[in-house]
Amino acid sequence: MKLERVEDYNEMSQKAAEAIYDKIVNSDRVVLGLATGSTPEKMYGILAGMLNENSVDLSHVYTVNLDEYVGLASDHPQSYHHYMKNIFFDHVPIPPENTFIPDGAATDLDAEVKRYDRMLEEIGGVDLQLLGIGRNGHIAFNEPGTAFDSRTHVVDLAETTIKDNARFFNTIEEVPTRAISMGLDTILDAKSILLIASGEGKAAAIDGMINGVESADMPATVLQRHDDVTVLADKAAMGKL
Ligand SMILES: O=P(O)(O)OC[C@H]1O[C@](O)(CO)[C@@H](O)[C@@H]1O
């Protein structure tokens, strides 16, 4: 893994936006794997600003998101559909038909995970996958215990994840307990991966991911198997290395 240590959240956001911008403007066609959560929020704002300032055409850009909560309609304020629209898609001229997010409100979840895997295949695979990391080492919603050979699947969220994400909901009872997530093996299919992290709350997970032995207890260790991963993190998140 290539490590890039930056000063703080602002610098991490700027550098991540630049990396994605470069990929977009230097490709004839590009599939971006996108992440949600609080970590990439500022990055999306910076990226949208750069794209608009330079009037970049985005008709060659396709996006596939990692995950979505089960049971939230796409217009629910905490759904990842809403997050992406609000924070990025509404601000850039990306064709809506080029953007893909699992449907957490699907009545047949088995059919939905199969449909999503099929779509990933048909779209030709992810060129650049953006990832955050959970404090417990999850990537996308692949919680500790997830098989390394998992494809898109329905997951039960860990107690720690529900608690961490309760800050976005009015009460902890409102936090969905399940999600649809690309699997660990699905994530490894990406040609290159950019994992971003900020703050000392992520330091143990970053250390475990890089220095720990490969183990389902720390899902992010699966990235040790990939030969093009960049970890872009601030000093605090790299504080235990
Ligand atoms: O960026 P945050 O909010 O710390 O979340 C970390 C990770 O957790 C998730 O939000 C899922 O809980 C991921 O989407 C994200 O990468």
The ligand as an SDF file (V2000), in Angstrom:
LIG
                    3D

 16 16  0  0  0  0  0  0  0  0999 V2000
  -16.5620    8.5400    7.1180 O   0  0  0  0  0  0  0  0  0  0  0  0
  -17.2220    8.0310    8.3330 P   0  0  0  0  0  0  0  0  0  0  0  0
  -18.5190    8.7310    8.6110 O   0  0  0  0  0  0  0  0  0  0  0  0
  -16.3000    8.0050    9.5130 O   0  0  0  0  0  0  0  0  0  0  0  0
  -17.6080    6.5480    8.0470 O   0  0  0  0  0  0  0  0  0  0  0  0
  -16.6510    5.5740    7.7740 C   0  0  0  0  0  0  0  0  0  0  0  0
  -17.2620    4.4680    6.9740 C   0  0  0  0  0  0  0  0  0  0  0  0
  -18.4790    4.1030    7.5400 O   0  0  0  0  0  0  0  0  0  0  0  0
  -19.5100    4.1340    6.5990 C   0  0  0  0  0  0  0  0  0  0  0  0
  -20.1660    5.3630    6.6630 O   0  0  0  0  0  0  0  0  0  0  0  0
  -20.4510    3.0510    6.8650 C   0  0  0  0  0  0  0  0  0  0  0  0
  -20.7030    3.0380    8.2260 O   0  0  0  0  0  0  0  0  0  0  0  0
  -18.8010    4.0000    5.3130 C   0  0  0  0  0  0  0  0  0  0  0  0
  -19.6240    4.3650    4.2480 O   0  0  0  0  0  0  0  0  0  0  0  0
  -17.6210    4.8440    5.5720 C   0  0  0  0  0  0  0  0  0  0  0  0
  -16.6090    4.5740    4.7050 O   0  0  0  0  0  0  0  0  0  0  0  0
  1  2  2  0
  2  3  1  0
  2  4  1  0
  2  5  1  0
  5  6  1  0
  6  7  1  0
  7  8  1  0
  7 15  1  0
  8  9  1  0
  9 10  1  0
  9 11  1  0
  9 13  1  0
 11 12  1  0
 13 14  1  0
 13 15  1  0
 15 16  1  0
M  END
$$$$
